[in-house]
Amino acid sequence: MNAITLARLLSYGVDSQPDRILAGLSLSKDRWEEILRQSLRHSVAPLLYHRLKQADAGSIPPVEVWEKLQTLYLRSAAINGSIYRDLAEALKCLQASGIAVIVLKGGYLARHVYANIALRPMSDFDLLVKEADLLGTNELLVKLGYRVSRNADTEALLAKYYHLPPLIKAGKIPVGIELHWKLERPSARFEIDTEGLWRRARPAAFGEAHASALCPEDLLLHLCIHASYHHQFRFGLRSLCDVAETIRRCNDRLDWEQLRERAEEWGSARCVYLTLHLAGKLLEANIPDHVLRRLAPTELKHSFVTVSEAFTLGEIGDPFIFRKFGSLWKNRRWQDKLLIVKNSALPSQKTMARLYPASQSNARFSSYYVKRWKDLCRRFGPIVWQMLWRKKQMKNLVDDEKKRLALKQWLIS
C-alpha cells in the first residue's frame, strides 16, 4: 500500500498539501524506506523531494531517507542539465538548416510544464520532424556525434513504424534522441492527423535554441496514449504525474471540449478516459466530471480499470517479458515449441537482412546467425532461466502479459 501513500504525497488536489497528509499518517522508518523505494521505481523521487521541501516537511522523514531524496534530486538536476545542453546544440543545428522540430514528452515537460528540469528524470529526447526532413535530420545529428543504436532498413521502418532507432551520443552522461515522423505506427488504428499537429503547434524555447511544442490538447492526448496504449501504465505514477502536471500548468488554456472531440476523431477515447480516470483517482488531477462522463465507453469493462490501476501501482509483476517465450511456455505441443525456437534462432534470410542490413553485402552471411544467437542469449537468457527454474513465477509473468495484451486490444477496439 506504500504506492498509494506515495500517490497521496504527490496528490494534485486543492487540499492535498504534503504537510496536511503527513499529519494524518503515522509512518515508521521502514514505511519511509519503502516509500523511497517506490519513488525510485516510479521515477518520481525528485518530485517527492520537491513537494516535501515546499511544504517544509523535510524534518518528518528519517534523516537517511531525506538525504537520499535530496541526492536524487540533485543528481536529476545535473543529468538533465547536461542532456539539455546537448538538446540545445542539436536544435540550433537543425534550426540553422531550416528543419522544423516539435519536442515531445519529457523534453518539453521538464522545462515548460514542471518548470524545473530536475523534477522529471529522463535519459533521452523525442523529436517530431516532418517525414521529408527525417533522413536529413538523421544525417545532421550523426555529424554532431550521434551514432545509430542499431542498424535498420529505413524503408521498412517508414512503412511499419513511427520513429527511427535511437541515436546515441556517448559521453560522461550519454544522451539519446529518438526521431519521430508520426506519433503512432500505422497498425495501431489511431487516426492522428499529423499535419494538424504541426498547424496547432506552439513555439517553445530551449535555452538559446527555438523549436515547437504540441498545443495543450494534443500534448495531453499524446501523454494519455503513451501511458495507456504504448506502455499499459508500466511507467507507474510518473506517467500520471505528467498528465496531472500538464492539466495544472495548462488549465487556463486547455479546451476540454476540443480535447474530447479530438480524442473521438483520433479513435483514442478509451486511452484518454482510462488515463484521466486514473490520474483523477490516484492523484486528484483537476479533471471536469462532465469530460470523463462523455469520454466513458458505452461498454466499460471495469476489469480493465482495475487491472490498469494494478499495473500503475506495481501490484502486477515485471512487464518486460518476451512474448515469444511466453508463447513457448503456454504451448503444450513440443512441435509448436520447436517451431517457435527455430523461427527465433534461425529466421529467414529476408528477416536476417532486415535485422542485420550489413549482412546483405557480406560474403560470410551465415556468420550473422552466430551474432543472432548471441543477441538472443544476451537479451532473453534471464527469462529462459526463469522458465527453467522458476515455473510459478514464469506462469505469473505469462498471465500478466495476457492481461496487458487484452487491455491493449480493448483500448483500440
FIBAMAR-401800 format. One record per residue (C-alpha): residue in one letter; x, y, z. Coordinates in Angstrom, 1 decimal. Layout:
BEGIN
resn; px; py; pz
a; X; Y; Z;
...
END
This chain:
BEGIN
resn; px; py; pz
m; 0.0; 0.0; 0.0;
n; 3.0; 2.3; 0.1;
a; 2.5; 3.2; -3.6;
i; -0.9; 4.5; -2.5;
t; 0.8; 6.6; 0.2;
l; 3.3; 7.9; -2.3;
a; 0.4; 8.8; -4.6;
r; -1.2; 10.8; -1.8;
l; 2.0; 12.7; -1.1;
l; 2.2; 13.6; -4.8;
s; -1.5; 14.5; -5.0;
y; -2.7; 17.4; -7.1;
g; -5.8; 18.1; -5.1;
v; -6.6; 21.6; -3.8;
d; -6.3; 20.5; -0.2;
s; -3.6; 17.9; -0.7;
q; -0.6; 19.6; 0.8;
p; 2.1; 17.1; 1.9;
d; 2.2; 18.5; 5.5;
r; -1.6; 18.0; 5.9;
i; -1.4; 14.5; 4.5;
l; 1.6; 13.6; 6.7;
a; -0.2; 15.0; 9.8;
g; -2.8; 12.2; 9.3;
l; -0.3; 9.5; 8.7;
s; 1.9; 7.6; 11.2;
l; 4.9; 6.4; 9.1;
s; 7.6; 4.3; 10.6;
k; 11.2; 4.3; 9.4;
d; 10.5; 1.1; 7.4;
r; 7.5; 2.7; 5.8;
w; 9.5; 5.7; 4.8;
e; 12.2; 3.5; 3.3;
e; 9.6; 1.6; 1.3;
i; 8.1; 5.0; 0.1;
l; 11.7; 5.9; -1.0;
r; 12.0; 2.6; -2.9;
q; 8.6; 3.2; -4.5;
s; 9.6; 6.7; -5.6;
l; 12.6; 5.2; -7.3;
r; 10.5; 2.5; -9.0;
h; 8.0; 5.1; -10.3;
s; 10.8; 7.7; -11.2;
v; 9.3; 10.4; -9.0;
a; 11.9; 10.7; -6.3;
p; 13.0; 14.3; -7.3;
l; 9.3; 15.3; -7.4;
l; 8.6; 13.8; -4.0;
y; 11.6; 15.7; -2.6;
h; 10.4; 18.9; -4.1;
r; 6.9; 18.5; -2.7;
l; 8.2; 17.7; 0.8;
k; 10.6; 20.6; 0.7;
q; 8.0; 23.1; -0.5;
a; 5.8; 22.0; 2.4;
d; 8.7; 22.4; 4.9;
a; 8.2; 18.7; 5.7;
g; 11.9; 17.8; 5.5;
s; 12.2; 17.1; 9.2;
i; 9.5; 14.4; 9.1;
p; 11.1; 11.6; 7.1;
p; 14.1; 9.9; 8.7;
v; 17.4; 11.7; 8.0;
e; 18.7; 8.9; 5.8;
v; 15.6; 9.0; 3.6;
w; 15.7; 12.8; 3.3;
e; 19.3; 12.9; 2.4;
k; 18.8; 10.2; -0.2;
l; 15.9; 12.1; -1.7;
q; 18.0; 15.3; -1.8;
t; 20.8; 13.4; -3.5;
l; 18.5; 12.0; -6.2;
y; 17.0; 15.5; -6.8;
l; 20.5; 17.0; -7.3;
r; 21.6; 14.1; -9.5;
s; 18.5; 14.5; -11.7;
a; 19.2; 18.3; -12.0;
a; 22.8; 17.6; -13.1;
i; 21.9; 14.9; -15.6;
n; 19.1; 16.8; -17.1;
g; 21.2; 20.0; -17.2;
s; 23.8; 18.1; -19.2;
i; 21.4; 16.5; -21.7;
y; 19.5; 19.8; -22.2;
r; 22.8; 21.3; -23.3;
d; 23.1; 18.6; -25.9;
l; 19.4; 19.2; -27.0;
a; 20.1; 22.9; -27.4;
e; 23.1; 22.2; -29.6;
a; 21.0; 19.8; -31.7;
l; 18.1; 22.2; -32.0;
k; 20.4; 25.1; -33.1;
c; 21.9; 22.9; -35.7;
l; 18.5; 21.8; -37.1;
q; 17.2; 25.4; -36.9;
a; 20.2; 26.7; -38.9;
s; 19.3; 24.1; -41.6;
g; 15.7; 25.2; -41.7;
i; 14.3; 22.0; -40.2;
a; 11.2; 22.4; -38.0;
v; 11.1; 20.3; -34.8;
i; 8.5; 19.6; -32.2;
v; 9.9; 18.5; -28.9;
l; 7.8; 15.7; -27.4;
k; 7.1; 14.2; -24.0;
g; 9.8; 14.6; -21.2;
g; 12.0; 17.0; -23.1;
y; 9.1; 19.6; -23.2;
l; 7.5; 18.6; -19.9;
a; 10.6; 19.0; -17.7;
r; 11.3; 22.6; -18.8;
h; 7.9; 24.0; -19.7;
v; 5.4; 22.1; -17.7;
y; 7.2; 21.1; -14.5;
a; 9.2; 24.4; -14.9;
n; 12.1; 22.7; -13.1;
i; 14.2; 20.3; -15.1;
a; 15.2; 18.3; -12.0;
l; 11.6; 17.2; -11.4;
r; 11.2; 15.0; -14.5;
p; 14.0; 12.4; -14.8;
m; 14.8; 11.3; -18.4;
s; 17.7; 9.9; -20.4;
d; 16.7; 10.9; -24.0;
f; 14.6; 13.2; -26.1;
d; 11.8; 12.5; -28.5;
l; 11.7; 14.9; -31.5;
l; 9.0; 15.1; -34.2;
v; 10.1; 16.2; -37.6;
k; 8.4; 16.1; -40.9;
e; 8.8; 12.9; -42.9;
a; 10.5; 14.8; -45.7;
d; 13.1; 16.1; -43.2;
l; 13.7; 12.7; -41.5;
l; 16.8; 11.5; -43.3;
g; 18.4; 15.0; -43.4;
t; 17.8; 15.4; -39.7;
n; 19.4; 12.0; -39.0;
e; 22.5; 12.9; -41.1;
l; 22.9; 16.2; -39.3;
l; 22.7; 14.5; -35.9;
v; 25.3; 12.0; -36.9;
k; 27.6; 14.9; -37.8;
l; 27.1; 16.2; -34.3;
g; 28.5; 12.9; -32.9;
y; 25.3; 10.8; -32.5;
r; 25.5; 7.2; -33.5;
v; 22.8; 4.8; -34.6;
s; 22.0; 2.3; -31.8;
r; 21.2; -0.5; -34.2;
n; 21.1; -0.9; -38.0;
a; 17.7; -0.9; -39.6;
d; 16.1; -0.9; -43.0;
t; 14.8; 2.7; -43.3;
e; 12.1; 1.9; -45.9;
a; 10.8; -0.9; -43.8;
l; 10.7; 1.4; -40.8;
l; 8.8; 4.1; -42.7;
a; 6.1; 1.5; -43.7;
k; 5.7; -0.1; -40.3;
y; 6.8; 2.3; -37.5;
y; 6.7; 5.9; -36.5;
h; 10.3; 6.6; -35.2;
l; 13.8; 5.6; -36.1;
p; 16.1; 3.6; -33.8;
p; 17.5; 5.9; -31.1;
l; 20.6; 7.9; -31.9;
i; 23.1; 7.8; -29.0;
k; 25.8; 10.4; -28.2;
a; 28.5; 9.0; -26.0;
g; 29.9; 11.0; -23.1;
k; 30.1; 11.2; -19.4;
i; 26.3; 11.5; -19.5;
p; 25.2; 9.7; -22.7;
v; 22.1; 11.2; -24.4;
g; 19.7; 9.6; -26.8;
i; 17.5; 11.2; -29.5;
e; 14.5; 9.4; -31.0;
l; 13.4; 10.9; -34.3;
h; 9.6; 10.6; -34.9;
w; 7.7; 11.5; -38.1;
k; 4.4; 10.4; -36.6;
l; 3.0; 9.8; -33.1;
e; 1.8; 6.3; -33.8;
r; 2.5; 3.3; -36.0;
p; 0.0; 2.6; -38.8;
s; -1.1; -0.7; -37.3;
a; -2.4; 1.0; -34.1;
r; -5.7; 2.1; -35.8;
f; -5.5; 5.6; -34.5;
e; -6.4; 8.4; -36.9;
i; -3.9; 11.1; -35.8;
d; -3.8; 14.0; -38.2;
t; 0.0; 14.7; -38.3;
e; -0.5; 17.9; -40.4;
g; -3.0; 19.1; -37.8;
l; -0.3; 18.7; -35.1;
w; 2.0; 20.9; -37.0;
r; -0.7; 23.6; -37.6;
r; -1.6; 23.7; -33.9;
a; 2.0; 23.6; -32.6;
r; 3.2; 26.4; -30.4;
p; 6.7; 28.0; -30.2;
a; 8.9; 26.9; -27.3;
a; 12.4; 28.0; -26.3;
f; 15.1; 25.7; -25.0;
g; 17.9; 28.0; -23.9;
e; 19.1; 29.8; -26.9;
a; 17.5; 27.3; -29.3;
h; 14.0; 27.5; -30.6;
a; 11.6; 24.7; -31.5;
s; 7.9; 24.0; -31.2;
a; 5.7; 22.0; -28.8;
l; 2.3; 20.4; -29.2;
c; -0.7; 22.5; -28.3;
p; -2.1; 21.7; -24.8;
e; -4.9; 19.4; -26.1;
d; -2.6; 17.5; -28.4;
l; 0.0; 17.2; -25.6;
l; -2.5; 15.7; -23.2;
l; -3.9; 13.3; -25.8;
h; -0.4; 12.1; -26.7;
l; 0.5; 11.6; -23.0;
c; -2.6; 9.6; -22.4;
i; -2.0; 7.3; -25.5;
h; 1.6; 6.9; -24.5;
a; 0.8; 5.9; -20.9;
s; -2.1; 3.6; -21.7;
y; -1.6; 2.1; -25.2;
h; 2.1; 2.2; -25.6;
h; 3.1; 1.0; -22.1;
q; -0.1; -0.2; -20.4;
f; 0.8; 2.0; -17.4;
r; 4.2; 0.3; -16.8;
f; 5.8; 3.6; -16.0;
g; 3.5; 3.9; -13.0;
l; 2.9; 7.2; -11.3;
r; 5.4; 9.1; -13.4;
s; 3.0; 9.0; -16.4;
l; 0.1; 10.1; -14.3;
c; 2.1; 12.9; -12.8;
d; 2.9; 14.1; -16.4;
v; -0.8; 14.2; -17.1;
a; -1.7; 15.9; -13.8;
e; 1.1; 18.4; -14.1;
t; 0.1; 19.3; -17.7;
i; -3.5; 19.8; -16.6;
r; -2.4; 22.1; -13.7;
r; 0.0; 24.1; -15.8;
c; -2.2; 24.4; -18.9;
n; -5.6; 24.6; -17.2;
d; -6.4; 28.2; -18.3;
r; -5.5; 27.3; -21.9;
l; -7.0; 23.8; -22.1;
d; -10.1; 23.5; -24.2;
w; -11.7; 20.3; -22.7;
e; -14.4; 20.1; -25.4;
q; -11.8; 20.3; -28.2;
l; -9.8; 17.6; -26.3;
r; -12.8; 15.3; -26.1;
e; -13.8; 15.8; -29.7;
r; -10.2; 15.2; -30.9;
a; -10.0; 12.1; -28.8;
e; -13.0; 10.7; -30.6;
e; -11.6; 11.8; -34.0;
w; -8.3; 10.0; -33.3;
g; -10.0; 6.9; -32.0;
s; -8.3; 7.3; -28.7;
a; -11.2; 8.0; -26.4;
r; -10.7; 4.8; -24.4;
c; -7.0; 5.6; -23.9;
v; -7.8; 9.1; -22.8;
y; -10.7; 8.1; -20.5;
l; -8.7; 5.4; -18.7;
t; -5.6; 7.6; -18.2;
l; -7.6; 10.6; -17.0;
h; -9.7; 8.4; -14.7;
l; -6.6; 7.0; -13.0;
a; -4.9; 10.5; -12.8;
g; -8.1; 11.8; -11.1;
k; -8.5; 8.8; -8.7;
l; -4.9; 8.3; -7.7;
l; -3.5; 11.9; -7.9;
e; -6.7; 14.0; -7.7;
a; -5.9; 15.7; -11.0;
n; -8.3; 18.5; -11.8;
i; -10.4; 16.9; -14.5;
p; -14.0; 18.1; -15.0;
d; -16.6; 15.4; -14.3;
h; -18.5; 16.0; -17.4;
v; -15.4; 15.3; -19.5;
l; -14.9; 11.9; -18.0;
r; -18.6; 11.1; -18.3;
r; -18.7; 11.9; -22.1;
l; -15.4; 10.1; -22.7;
a; -16.5; 6.9; -20.9;
p; -17.0; 4.0; -23.2;
t; -20.6; 2.8; -23.6;
e; -19.5; -0.7; -22.7;
l; -16.9; 0.0; -20.0;
k; -15.2; -3.2; -18.7;
h; -14.4; -2.4; -15.1;
s; -11.9; -5.3; -15.1;
f; -9.7; -3.2; -17.4;
v; -10.0; -0.2; -15.0;
t; -9.0; -2.5; -12.1;
v; -6.0; -4.1; -13.9;
s; -4.8; -0.7; -15.1;
e; -4.7; 0.6; -11.6;
a; -2.8; -2.5; -10.5;
f; -0.3; -2.0; -13.3;
t; 0.2; 1.6; -12.3;
l; 0.7; 0.9; -8.7;
g; 3.1; -2.0; -9.4;
e; 0.8; -4.7; -8.0;
i; 1.4; -6.9; -11.1;
g; 4.7; -8.3; -11.9;
d; 7.6; -7.4; -14.3;
p; 6.1; -6.5; -17.7;
f; 9.2; -6.9; -19.7;
i; 8.6; -10.5; -20.9;
f; 9.5; -11.6; -24.4;
r; 6.2; -12.7; -25.9;
k; 7.6; -15.5; -28.0;
f; 9.0; -17.1; -24.8;
g; 5.6; -16.5; -23.2;
s; 4.1; -18.4; -26.2;
l; 6.7; -21.1; -25.8;
w; 5.7; -21.6; -22.2;
k; 2.0; -21.7; -22.9;
n; 2.2; -24.2; -25.8;
r; 1.9; -27.8; -24.7;
r; 2.8; -29.4; -28.0;
w; 6.6; -29.9; -28.4;
q; 6.2; -29.4; -32.2;
d; 4.9; -25.9; -31.6;
k; 7.7; -25.2; -29.1;
l; 10.4; -26.3; -31.6;
l; 8.8; -24.1; -34.4;
i; 8.9; -21.1; -32.1;
v; 12.6; -21.7; -31.2;
k; 13.5; -22.3; -34.9;
n; 11.8; -19.1; -36.1;
s; 13.6; -17.1; -33.3;
a; 17.1; -18.6; -33.6;
l; 17.1; -19.3; -37.4;
p; 15.0; -16.6; -39.1;
s; 14.7; -16.5; -42.9;
q; 17.3; -14.6; -44.9;
k; 14.8; -11.9; -45.6;
t; 14.3; -11.4; -41.9;
m; 18.0; -11.5; -41.2;
a; 18.5; -8.8; -43.9;
r; 16.0; -6.6; -42.1;
l; 17.6; -7.3; -38.6;
y; 21.2; -7.0; -39.8;
p; 21.3; -4.9; -43.0;
a; 25.1; -5.2; -43.2;
s; 24.7; -9.0; -43.7;
q; 23.4; -8.5; -47.3;
s; 26.8; -7.4; -48.6;
n; 28.8; -9.8; -46.5;
a; 30.1; -13.0; -48.2;
r; 30.1; -14.7; -44.8;
f; 26.3; -14.3; -44.4;
s; 26.0; -17.3; -42.1;
s; 28.3; -15.7; -39.5;
y; 25.4; -13.3; -38.7;
y; 23.4; -16.2; -37.3;
v; 26.1; -16.5; -34.6;
k; 25.5; -12.9; -33.9;
r; 21.8; -13.5; -33.8;
w; 22.2; -16.3; -31.2;
k; 24.5; -14.1; -29.0;
d; 21.9; -11.3; -29.2;
l; 19.1; -13.7; -28.1;
c; 21.2; -15.1; -25.2;
r; 22.1; -11.6; -24.0;
r; 18.6; -10.2; -24.2;
f; 16.5; -13.2; -23.2;
g; 18.7; -15.5; -21.2;
p; 17.3; -14.4; -17.8;
i; 13.8; -15.1; -19.0;
v; 14.8; -18.6; -20.2;
w; 16.4; -19.2; -16.8;
q; 13.1; -18.2; -15.1;
m; 11.2; -20.6; -17.3;
l; 13.5; -23.5; -16.4;
w; 13.9; -22.9; -12.7;
r; 11.0; -20.7; -11.5;
k; 8.0; -22.1; -13.1;
k; 5.4; -20.5; -10.9;
q; 7.0; -17.0; -11.4;
m; 7.1; -17.5; -15.1;
k; 3.5; -18.6; -15.2;
n; 2.6; -15.4; -13.3;
l; 4.6; -13.3; -15.8;
v; 2.8; -15.0; -18.7;
d; -0.6; -14.4; -17.1;
d; 0.3; -10.7; -16.6;
e; 1.3; -10.4; -20.2;
k; -2.0; -11.9; -21.3;
k; -3.8; -9.2; -19.2;
r; -1.6; -6.5; -20.8;
l; -2.4; -7.7; -24.3;
a; -6.1; -7.9; -23.5;
l; -6.0; -4.3; -22.2;
k; -4.1; -3.1; -25.3;
q; -6.6; -4.7; -27.6;
w; -9.5; -3.2; -25.7;
l; -8.0; 0.3; -25.9;
i; -8.2; 0.3; -29.7;
s; -11.2; -2.0; -30.3;
END
